[in-house]
């Protein structure tokens, strides 16, 4: 099986990369473990305001539906329920549908594998009822299951605040938000204000000392200075941040750089989102943790870059479009994520292969 462009990951970044490449006549194949496309957008009910100029503000699942229709109207090949398991010596990608294994030969690869949530460990943190905030969101918005009746949120990012509000909307009592820092980490002041209006207490300079329960979490101790608060709960939602999923890049042998604001270790890349492997590009959270709007734009940049590298568009046209997209990315990230934008630019500047900074490898 052969294709011009293989895209690993059918989330928002992978889809926009696929649309950019397919619209210019390239043969495009998307591979994803899920049975549907859209990634985490599918279970997001909040309105996404910071989207690229081509999109109106809409709820996450609405954006997923829109992107799905775009893919269905194109000639993009979607291998859903498939995953990458390795690479052959000739450069082919090994795919499996959990029954069969087969090789796929691609001229260029865009990796948009997304991110994974980080846990926060504390005594008894493995008790049933203790989960990540993403898991809680999935339960209520995709599976329509209440994770519990009384909850504590550990962490105060924008995502944590949003999930706290979504949980209250379905009847879960939020008994507190625990934040280790002196102030909340959320950048969206409106979300913080809405949480405060709901009467949800926020415990800053605090941490979870211990969870307790028989067969499930039943209460939790919050350490606040010298004071210990014991609160009865049946669910604890942990916000430990997210880190890029890097397995595929390790298999490719890509080089990495560390940028805390991008989620930790991130593959090195230039302004075209091209790694030090000439045939491998990246997009989305794999290029650094950011907002949904920014993920869409990075997918577009990677798609345009691949088109230029395969001769589907001219280098001059690609440079014009890439510059415009980087400006849009700057607008989206500097609005709420100034540190992310600075870290991304620093990451590109730190690329230890100078030849890649301003031109494609050929």
N, C-alpha and C positions, 0 to 999 in steps of 0.2 A: 504494500500500500504506500502511495506517495502523495505528497501535498507540498504546495509552495510554502505555506506558513502553518506551523503547529502552535496552538495557543493552549497552554496548560493552565486551566482554571476558567470557569464560566461565571465569575462574579462580575461586578460592574466594570472593572478595569479590563478584564479579559474580553468582555463583550464589545466595549468601545474599540479596543484594539482590532478585534475581528471585523467590525463594521468598517473601520478605516481601510483595512487591507482588502477586504472583499469588494468594496465599492470601486476599487481601482483594477478589478479584473483578476486578482490573484486567487488561487485555489486555497481555501482556508479550512482548517479542521480545529475544532475545539474539543478538548478532553476534560472531563470533570467526573469526580466520584459520585456526585449527587445525581439524582434522576430528574432534576429540573435546573434551569439556569437562573441566575440572579444573585446567587450567593446569599449573604446575610440580609440583603435588601428584602427578601421575601417575608421576613417576620418583623420588619420595622414599620411600626404604625405612626411614628412621629413624622411631622412635615419637615422635609429637607429644604432649607432655604438657600444654603450656599452651594448652588449647583452651577455648572458652566452656563454661559449665556445662551446656549442653544436649548436649554431646558428651563421650563417654568417650575417654581417651587411645587413640590408634591410629596405625598407620603412615600415611604420607602417601598412598600409593596406595590404602589402604583407605578413607581419608576421601574421596578423589576418587570411588571407587566408590559410597560412600554418598550423596554429593551428586548424583551422576549418577542414581541410582535415584529420589531425591526429585524431580529435574527430570522424569524420565520419567513419574512418577505425577501430575504436574501438567499444566496446560494451557499451559505455557510454549512459545513458538515458538522454535526454535533454528535460526539461519541459520549453520551451520558451513561453513568453507571460504569465508567472505565477509569482506570488510574495508571499512572506511570510507575513502572517497577524497576526500571534500569535502562542501560544503554548498551548497544552492541558495539563491537570494535569498529564496524564500518560507519558509525555515527547514527545508526537507526535508533529510534526510541522504542523500548519494550513496553507494550500496553497489555492490560488484562481486563477482562470483564468478570473476573473471579472464576471463570471456567476455562477459557482459552487464553493463550498468550501469543501475541503476534507483533512483528516489527512494523514500524511506520517510519518512512524516510521523509525528512523535511529539509527544505533549503534554509529556512530560518525558523527560530523558535522564540516565542514570547512567553515568559514565565510570569503568571499572575496568580500565584498560589495563595495569596492572602496572608492572614495572620492568625495566631492562636492566642487564646487568653492565658494570662499568667495567674497562678494561684498564690494565695498568701497562707503560709503554714502557721498554725498555732496548735496548742494541745487539743486533741480530739477533733481536728479539722476534717477528718474523714468520716465523721458521723453522717448518716443519711439526713438529708435536709440542708446540708451545706453545699452550695454550688456556686458557679460563677454567675455574674449578672447576665452574661449572654445566654446561659442555660435557662435562667429564669424567664428571659424574654422569649426564648424559643417555646417554652412550655405554655405561656399564656397567649402568644400571638399566632403560633403555628399549630400547636397541639391542643389548644383550648383547655388546658389543665391548670388549675390553681396549684402553685408549689407549696402553699401553706396559708395560714390565716394571719400570722403575726411574724413580721420579718425585721431583720437588721441588715443594713447595707454597710459593707466594709469598703470604704473608698468614696471619693467625692468628685470624680471626673464628670464631664458633661454627659457621658454615657451612663454613669451611675445615677446621676440626677434624673435623666430621662427614664430609665427603667424604674426608679422609685415612683415617678409620677404614673407610669403605666400600670404598676402594681396597685397603686391606690385606686385607679380607675376601675379595676376589676374586683375591688373589695378587700384587698390585702392591707392590713394595718401596718404601716411602717413605724416601728417603735424607735427608730433612730438611725442616723448615718454617722459612722465612726471614721474619723480622719486622723491620721498620724501627724500631719503637719499642723502648723499654727492657724492656717486658714484653709478653706476649701480649695481644691485644685481646678474646679470647673471654670472655664473661660466665659461661658455664656451666662451673663448676669441675669437675664430674664428667667432662665431655668432655675437658678438659685433662688430668685425671688418667689417663683411659683412654688417651689418646695417649702419655703418658709411660710408662705400663705396657707399651705396645707397643714401647718402646725407640726411639721416633722422636725423633731429635735436633731441638731447637728453637734456631735461631740468632737471638738478639735483637740489636738494634742493628746489624742487617745488611741488605744489599741485594744485588740482582743487578747485577754489574758488566757482564757480557757473556755471551751464549750463543754457542756455536760448533757447527759441523757442516756436512757436505756433503749437501745435499738434505734434511736433517732435523736436529733438535737432537741432539747427541751428548754434549756436556758443557757445564757452566755454571760461571762464576766467581762466587763469593760473596765480597763485600767486607765484612769484619768488622774495623772499625778500620783498622789498618795491615796486617792480615793478609788474604791472598787464598786462599780455598779453592777448588780445582778438583774438581768432582764429575762423574762420568760418569752421564748420564741419557738416557732416550729420550722423556721427557714432562715438561713443566713446566706446572703448574696455577696460574693467576694469580687471586688474590682481590683485586680492586680495589674491592670494594664494589659497590653498586647505586644507580642513579638512577631516579626516576620517568620513565615514558614520557609525554611531554607534547605530542606532535604535535597531537592532537585539540584540546587546550585552546588552542593557538596559533591554530588555525583558528576556534575559537569567539570568540577575542578576550578570553579571561579574563585577569584580573590575577594577578600572581604575587608571592610573597614568598620570601625566602631563609632557609632553616633547615638548617644543616649536618647536624644530627642526624636530619633527616627525609630526607636524601639530596640536599640542595641546593635548587634552585628548585622550589617547589611552588605550585600554584594556591591563591589565597586562598579560604578558606571559613569559614562560621560553624559553630555547634554542631550544626546540622542537616546538615552536610556539603554545604551549598548554596554554589555559587560566586557571583560577582557577575553571572552570567547567570541570570535567574530560572528558566529551564527546565533548567539544567544542575547536576547534583549529581555527587559523586565518591565513590569508595570504594577500599579496598585500598591497594596501594603508591602509587597515584596521589595519595593523601592523605598520603603519607609512608612511608618504608621501615620495616617492622616485622615482628613474628613472624606465623606463620600464624594463630594464634588471634586476634590483633588484626585481621588482615585480614577474618576472618569477621564480627567484631563491627562493623567499619566498614561492611560491606555491609548488615548488619541496620539500622544507624542510617540509612543513605541510603535503604533501602527503606521504613522507617517514615515518614521525612520526606516522601518522594514520595507515599505514601498520604495523608498529611495535606494536602499541597498540592493533591491532586486530589479531596479530599473523601471518600475511601474510609474514613477514620477521622476522629474529631474532633481538633481541635488539642489539647484537654486530654488525650485518650488518648495522642496522639503524644508530648506532653511527658513524661508519666509513663514511657512505654516508653523514650524517648530518655535520660532521666535514669538509668534502670536500666542501660541499655546502656553509657553513659559510665562508670558505676561499675565495670562488668565490664571495660571496656577499661582502666581504671586498674589494676585488679588484675593483668591480664595483662601490662601494660607495665612496671609498677613492680617486678615480680618480677625481671626481668633487664635491662630497658631503661628505667631511671629517666630517663636523659637524653632518650630519645625521648618519653616522656610529658610531660616539662617543655617540650620544644620544641613538641609538638603544642598544648599549652595556650597557649603564647606565640604560636603562629601564629594561633590563633583570636582571641586578644586583640588582635593587631596588625592585624586585618582593617581596612583603611582605609575601609570603607564602614559606618559605625556603625549605619545603619538595618537592616543585615542581621544584626547580632549576635544579636538576640533575636526576630526574626520573619521570616516568609517574605516574599519580594518578591511582590507581586500586582498 
